Structures are given as structure tokens and as C-alpha cells.
Amino acid sequence: DAGSGMEEMEFNWDEYLEDTGAIAAPHGSFKHVDTSLQNGFSTGMKLEVAVKSDQNTYWVATIITTCGQLLLLRYDGYGEDRKADFWCDIMTADLHPIGWCEQNKKILKVPEGIKDKIPDQEEFLQRVLKGACSAPANLLEGLHRGKNPLDLIAPGSRLELQNIRDSLEAWIVNVVDNVGGRLKLRYEGLEECDKFDQWIFYLDPFLHQVGWAAQHGYSLQPPSAIRSLKSEADWQEILKKVKEEEEESSVPTDLFKDKPVIGVHSFSEGMKLEAVDPMAPFVISPATVLKVYNDKYFMIEIDDLRPERTTSQSYICHVNSAGIFPVQWSLKNGLHLSPPPGYPGQDFDWADYLKQCGAEAAPQSCFPTLTSDHGFKENMKLEAVNPLDPEEVCIATVTKLKDSCLWLQLEGSKKPVPDCIVSVESMNIFPVGWCETNGYQLRPPRKAIVNKQKKIAVVQPEKQILSSRTVHNGLKNQELNSDSVVINGKYCCPKIYFNHRCFSGPYLNKGRIAELPQSVGPGNCVLVLKEVLTLLINAAYKPSRVLRELQLDEEAAWHGHGETLKAKYKGKSYRATVEVVRTADRVADFCRKTCIKLECCPNLFGPQMVLDKCSENCSVLTKTKYTHYYGKRKNKRIGRPPGGHSNLEVAMKKPNKRRKRRKHFFVHKKKRSSTSVDNTPAGSPQGSAGEEEDDQDESELSHSLAQDRDKRKRKLRTFSFSDDENKPPSPKDLKMEVAEKLQLDSNPLEWSVADVVRFLKSTDCAPLARIFLDQEIDGQALLLLTLPTVQECMDLKLGPAIKLCHHIERVKLAFYQQFAN
């Protein structure tokens, strides 16, 4: 087995995606996973909670966010004030449904913090509780308290499973294992025999609670594949035992309330269609409706014209079954239809075939309208079950999409598998990280990628690494802080909503924001927030600029988790280290601060859905006003990461090596000519002119220069480029003095980006100063520039490049003469 040795290595999705240049399928595309994470509580529900300062009194609180068995609550009366929000554990906190205090003679009393805001307690309660939804009592009390519905399907639980292969019957199955809602089931009566085990997601339409068959008039019979293993008397004895133990092994009936509803079909026996065999979903074949059981279920058979055949590929379907299509569907979608075995020739023709069989095609009206809003795209990565070995969950790549079908290439399977065909709503596909979150082995690719320390770089073209800070990339439960929110290794981040009506600010494109999904998550905090930030970057007018704003500040403490994010702009790729929080209790604050950093409404995205009117009243604010309130940003150095400064000693000892590295020090943000400045419009939602970003950058330069002037005054130093002046000479004077030596009063190694720009603006290369500002070239980088580097990294023609390098060489000469010793 080529993959057996790989399993010991630790696969890392982040590194794999980076190495393959692929992106993960969005979490919101896996609706069955999203449903499985709901715990019955939802935002907006109200309950009665013990007041912290006085445990003998209670007050009404509203659920702000849910996170497994944790609830983020806010006492009613605080309005939009988030300061008093608090987390509590359903299992340990004193929580009750609305009305509990009245029934149990407990005191409802306004907390001290909002006593002044509520002069009339009774009137206030009548107002806030009118039409309110109370948290379900069964989730707050008794055996089910604080349990995720999935936790109630424990090993040993019993369910009923319909036999979809040869008859519309059901038999009892035992839950052997529960992996995030994916159940390993064993037929009742085969206690130690795992040969016939099946893996099925708990929301599968053919899986039911015990008693379903009797309620709907179906018989309980063991499938024909196992019936001969025991006598009829033995099977009846097993049924009797199950009924006696029904109460202790049953699961709650409301567990299946979110299962897809099976509608009424209109198929008739003998109709022809195209189908994919769910047990071997690799080809599309002609098929026939073999039998109609009732208005919900029918059986189809994959056509086989061989006279010597002894078995048939038949299975039960319903109107929403995946993998059944109208006649000619393959032809219309440019796909290959596999002729039935025994069909003469390879050129299959439906018209001839229907005439030959004397059959009619199932009309289009028999098939439901296909969904198109699923979020999957070609080359996206996900995790998928191997149909030939359901024990295996493999890395999968979307190789093709047609209507509501995906073609998946599985990587790392023990035996090579052809591309398999699955529905976009299949319950055998999962988002990136699902296996890790649920503690299940994901089959790594053939060439496993080991989870190792990775290099994190600041914004720049991908192949031009500036400098690095080493951070450990693994997010392990045991590494989390003590205040981390991790519940039995399951997802811990609430759902993040994009509130499309909110003000999007100067960086984000309003139209692209409107195209984002309504929400992302819930899921692993790092993965969910990384997906959210990636969506925002891609929704920007200039993705590289937004990536700059998001990247980790030099001064920032490494309290969160460093993640590498990427952006593409004008054909170039950029990357940066961005810090995201790892715990659910910090998500809301993280989202709000990130919004403010991007100068958009603090509610543009976050765990709170804006249903009607934004609490920030952002719709009335213009860009100018909004920037005034939320756009106060400090001028941060982007061109060099934390710890990225080199020293003179190293530069002097290894000049060649340093020079080679400095060649890769530029942010390829724009392509420019030697005589013009890029005027790409920032394109704000308010329709700003093309000069807006230029003005903004000039403003940043002025601010930077002002800071530098203040800094020099504090140091009692003067900055000059000649012996007798405290200001830069004019370009005219420089042209006259071009052959003279340049005398410097400060070491170029200490020059900031603003100092470099100031120098260039004093030369006849002033139009190029903007490039140095955009690419964050400071004094150290300036000294390491060469003619080939300038031409390659700045896209300059030979003439302007030579002129620029002449001035750079003058600075170098002055540096060696004045400061090198």
C-alpha cells in the first residue's frame, strides 16, 4: 500500500492549498454539515438567567451567538451595548425558559448596570416579551440539556434503515460510530460481523427513528444479503428484543426534523432515463423505471442487454434522488453516455434505442428544478467519501461541474478511483478540515505534505519573498489558551454574516460585496475567519491594497493565529501574514475591528445579522464622514515584516548574498512606464474620481514626511544632501552638480521610505518617487539596487533605469566613503 507510510505524517491543509495553488470549497456549500452543527438554540431567543451579582435573582437575556454548548448572552435593557455581553455554559449555568421564574416563585429583578434605564420593570417586560421566542425547555433541562443533537446518536443507539437495493423494506441498525453525524451502522443481529456495515449521514432520507416502518406501513425485514445468516425464528427473536429495549436505545424523534422532505413523483413503470449507479458513480448510463411502489418511491435499473447476465443494478429512488436525469441530458451537457452492456456499437442514439425497446422517455416534468446557487467551482478542494471504500475519506478536487453535479478526483485512495459523480447536495462530501475537526483520518495525497514550520511573508509577489517570521502552523486543541472555546474537538466559531446593506467603505466593491454568500461557517475559528477575509480581499477594488491593510502590524502582539492570505491584482500575486483569533469569544470583536480597519461599517460582517436597520446608522454616512469616524489609521510600515531589519555588519560581510536577496524586495503593485504614474481609479461606492487613491497616497506621504521631520527634530539631527544646505537641492542644481560628490549628513541605512522619496523628488527622477513609495523601498533596499534589478522589478526602460541608477550609485559612493567604516 503506497499510502500506508504516509498516514503517520501529519497532513496540513493550509500548506497543501498553498503548494497546489488551489482554494477550498466554501463551508456554506455543505448544507448538511451546517445543519448538523445547529444545537436547537438560535440568535434572538430569550431565556431567564441568574444575575451574576445576585444569584437569588434572575433577569431576561437574549441569545447573541451560539457556539456548541456555549451561549453568548446580553441582558435585555442593554440595547446595542456589547460591553456587558457574557458567555455561559448550558451545562453549568443557571438558565431557564421564559416563565420559569413565575412558575417556581423566583424573583425577576433588573441588574444594577441598567437599573436607571428601566424605571418600570413590569412595563418593560411586557414590551420585550411580546411575541418573543423562548429557548426550548427540553434543551435547558433534563437528559438532553446542553447536548448537541448529534451527541444524542451515541454508539449503541438504534435506528431503522430502508433497503435501497432490492425492496422497499427496512431493518434495524445499531450505531457503531458517530463521526460528526456520519454514522457507521451495523445490522441488528450481526453483532460482531462488520462485513455488511454501512456509513450513512444521519440526515439521509432513508434513515429513520425506530418505529418508522410500522407507522408508514412498511415491513421490518432483514435485507436479502443477510437473511440467510439466521433462521426466521432467530430474526423474530431479535425483533422482540429490540421492542423490549426500545426506550433505552432510541434517539429523540425531533433529531430528524431537518431531514429533506420527500415529495410526490410522477414516474411510471417502463420509462427510460439516464442515471448514475450510487454504488459505482463513475459513468452515466441508460436506465429504466422498473417498479413504482407508491407516490414517493420507485425502483430504477441500469440497463444491461446481455442475455447471460445474472444480476441487476437496481435501487430505490425518490423524486429528489441524485444521479437521475432526463433522456439526452448527457448530450446537451457535452458528456459521454455509456451504452448499455451488450449494445451493438459505441455510437449510442436515444431515438433508435427507445424505438428498439418500445419505451418512452420520462418527461422533463418528472425531474425537479436543479439548483445552481451552490458555490462550487472547478479546481476547488474538499473532502469526499470513496464510493468503493466508504471507510476512506479522501482529498478531492472538483474537475467538472454540470448543473447540480460535481465530478471529483480523489487523491490518496488506497486503490486508484476514476472521477466520481456526486450531487452538490451529496452528504458524502465535506468541507476542508472536517476530518481533522471530527478526529477522523483523512487520506493524505500520495506525496504527503508534512505539517512543518512554515515561512510567513509580508505583501509582495509570491515568488519574491521579502523576509520571514517563523510561526507554527498547526492549530491543536492542546495548544489553545485556557480561555479557548473548544467543545469535544468540534467546531467552535459561530456563523459569520455578510450584511450587504451596510456601508462598504472605500476599499471594498459594493457590487462584489452583494455577491458574497449570506454567511460563512460555523466552523473552526481559524478556517472560518480565513475564508471570510479571503472573500473580502477578492471583493476589493484593489485586493493587494486590502491585503496590506489586513496584514499583521509590526507592533501587534501575536495573540491570535498567523495565517497566510493571498491576493491577485493586475496579473500579480501577493501574500501577507494576517492574524486571526482562535476562540469564539473573540470573534465578534475581531470582526468589528477588522471592519473599522477597512473603513467600512463595523457591522458589515460578523456573528450578528443586520435584519432591518444597522445599529451604526451607516446608510446616512458619506465616505468622508465615515472615514472621519472609522478611518483614523496609523501609518504602518508594510515593506518589512516584524524582525525583518538587517544590520550594517551583515550587509558589509556578505554584500553579494544580500544583494541577491534584495533583488526580490519589491511589491509589484502596478506596471508603470518611466514617464507616467498609474492612475487606476479606486472606484469607491460613491463614484470617486481616478485621482482618489493618488491623493490618498500623497496624503500618506505628507503624513509620513511630517512624522519623519518631527522625529529628526527630537533627535536634534538635520538631514541634507549637501555640505551647506538643510534642504534638498532643486533638480536644476542637481543636474549642475551631477559630477560632484554627494555629501550626506545621515546614514542611508537609516533612511525611511519617506527619506528615500524625498531624495528622489529632489532629482530629475522625481516622477519615479511614487514607485518607491508604493513599493516601500527604504534606505537599506535603495543601497542594494542594481540596474538589472531596477529594470526587472520596476518595469523601466533602459534610459530611465540608467538615469535612476546614476543617482543610486552616488548615494552608494557617499555611503561607502562616509559611513562604511
Number of C-alpha atoms within 10 A of each C-alpha: 8 11 17 13 10 19 14 11 13 15 21 18 21 18 17 19 14 13 10 10 10 14 20 20 24 23 24 20 21 22 15 23 24 16 14 19 22 16 18 16 22 17 17 16 18 27 26 23 25 21 20 11 9 11 10 12 18 23 19 27 24 24 20 21 24 24 27 26 20 21 21 19 25 24 23 20 20 16 9 10 9 13 8 10 15 13 18 15 15 19 16 10 13 16 22 24 21 23 12 14 17 10 8 8 8 12 13 20 16 22 21 11 11 13 13 11 12 16 11 11 14 10 10 13 16 10 11 13 14 8 8 14 15 18 23 16 16 14 21 21 15 9 10 16 15 22 17 19 20 19 14 16 23 17 16 16 20 28 25 22 25 24 19 16 19 15 17 19 19 24 19 26 25 24 22 20 18 21 16 21 22 19 20 22 25 24 23 19 19 16 10 7 10 13 8 11 18 16 20 19 20 24 21 16 17 16 21 23 19 24 15 18 19 11 8 8 9 13 13 20 18 22 19 12 10 12 12 10 12 12 10 12 9 12 17 13 12 14 17 12 11 17 12 10 11 15 11 10 19 19 21 11 10 9 19 17 9 11 16 12 9 14 12 14 20 15 23 16 16 19 19 29 26 23 25 21 21 17 11 14 18 18 17 22 22 25 25 23 22 19 17 19 13 10 14 16 19 23 22 25 20 24 23 19 13 11 7 8 10 6 7 12 16 21 20 23 21 20 19 19 17 20 18 22 23 18 23 18 16 17 12 8 11 10 13 12 20 16 22 17 13 13 15 10 7 10 10 16 12 17 12 10 15 15 10 9 10 9 14 16 17 22 14 12 11 15 17 13 11 10 11 12 11 17 15 23 17 16 19 19 27 25 25 29 21 23 19 13 12 15 14 18 25 25 24 26 25 21 16 16 18 14 14 18 20 23 22 28 21 24 22 23 23 16 13 10 16 14 19 22 25 24 18 25 17 18 21 21 24 25 19 22 20 22 19 17 19 16 14 13 14 22 24 26 19 15 11 19 17 16 17 14 11 14 15 23 26 28 34 28 24 19 11 20 22 23 20 17 14 11 15 12 19 15 12 10 14 7 9 14 12 8 9 15 24 22 13 12 14 19 23 29 30 25 24 23 21 25 24 20 19 23 26 29 25 26 23 26 21 22 13 15 21 15 11 19 19 15 18 25 27 26 26 24 25 23 19 23 27 19 20 23 20 17 17 22 24 22 21 26 21 22 22 28 17 21 28 23 19 21 22 23 18 15 8 9 9 14 11 16 18 22 21 21 24 23 24 18 18 12 9 17 20 26 24 27 25 24 24 26 21 25 19 28 22 16 21 19 16 17 23 18 15 21 20 22 18 22 24 25 27 24 28 26 26 26 26 18 19 18 8 7 11 18 13 14 11 20 13 10 14 14 20 12 12 19 18 11 12 18 18 11 12 9 11 13 14 22 22 19 22 17 10 14 9 11 11 12 10 11 16 12 10 10 13 12 11 16 17 14 16 22 20 20 24 25 28 25 23 19 15 14 14 16 11 10 16 15 13 15 16 22 21 21 17 12 11 14 13 15 15 18 19 17 11 12 15 14 12 16 19 13 15 19 18 13 14 17 16 12 12 13 12 9 9 8 12 13 17 18 18 15 10 8 11 12 14 18 18 12 16 11 12 17 13 9 12 13 9 10 12 19 18 17 14 16 16 21 18 13 19 19 26 25 21 21 24 18 21 22 19 19 23 16 19 16 14 24 20 20 21 19 21 17 21 22 27 22 20 22 22 21 19 21 20 20 16 14 19 20 16 14 16 23 16 20 13 14 10 17 22 17 14 21 18 14 19 19 16 16 23 19 17 18 20 10 11 14 14 13 7
